[in-house]
């Protein structure tokens, strides 16, 4: 089984192309490569394939960024709705003031006055 004393950086060779987002190739001891690759994919996300085993995830960093973005979107929507509510209330108050200044009666007020 795996133990921490059997892992050495000399056991793994890494090949990658820094010019593109292509694959990272790890060559070396299977146990060491599995641990390194699984840890990397779990944290940063990506695809992981080894001897018939395939694993894909957004990673912890991706999930954190998704959570932050969703929280920000909810906050912005709540602020937008609050702004709209305030804007509607201000417009209603402005119209009420205009009606009072013009001393205009709404049709429902006229009917109430005629009935009473």
N, C-alpha and C positions, 0 to 999 in steps of 0.2 A: 504494500500500500504506500501511499504518498506520505513523506514527512519533510519538514522544512529543511533539513540538513542535506537532502538529496537534490535540491534545486540550486543551480548556480547560473549566473549570467553567461558563463562560458558555454553552457549547454544549449543556448538558443542563438540562432543566426536570424537576423531580420532583413528582409528585402522589401523596399517600398519605393514607389515613384512619387516624389514630392511635387511633381509638376501636374498631377491629376488626382482626382479622388478615387483612384483605382484600389485594388485589393492590397492588403498588407500580407506578405508571405512570411510565415514563421517556420524555420527549419530546425529540428533538434529533437530532444527527448519528448515523447508523446505526453507524458504526465505534465511536464513543465509547460509545454505549449498549450495544452488544454486549460490549465489553470490561468495562464497569462491571457489567452484569447477569451475565455469565459469572463474573466474579470473586466477586461477592456470592453467587451460587448455589453456586459451588464451595466457598466458606468456610462459609456458614451453612445451605445447603440450600434446597430449594424447587423450584418449577417455573419454567422459562424458555422463553418462546415468542417467536420473531421470524421473520417471513417464511417460514412453513412449517417452521421448525426448532424442535423441542421437546426440552427437556433437563430431567430430574428427578433429584435426588440428595438424600441426607441431609446432604451437605456434610461438610467436614473436621471441623467442630465436632461434628456429630452422630455421626460415626464415632469420634471420640475419646471422647465421652460413652458410646457403646455399648461400646467397649473397656474403659473404666474400670468400667462396671456389670457386665460379664461377669467381669472379674477379681475384683471384689468378691464376686459371687455364688459363684465357684469357691472363694475364700478362706473364705467363710462355710460352704460345704458341707464343705470339708476340716476346719474347726474343729468343725462339728457331728458329723462322722463320728469325729473324734478324741475328742470328748467321749463319744459313745456307746460307743466302744471302751473308754475308761477306766471308764465306768460299769459296763459288763458285767464287766470284769476285777475291779473292786471287789466287785461282787455275787457273783462266783464265789468270791473269796477269803473273803468273809463266810460263804457257805454251807459252804465247806471247814472253816472254823474252827468253825462250829456243829456239823458232823458229828463233828469230832475231840473237841470238848468233851462231846458226848453219847455218845461212844464207840460210834457206830452204824456197822455195816458195810453197805456197799452190796451188792446181790445178786451182782454180779460178783466182789467181794472174798470173799464167802462161798464161792462155787463154787471160786475159786482156792485157798482155805484147805482145802477138803474134798478137792481133788484132790491137794494137795501133802503 
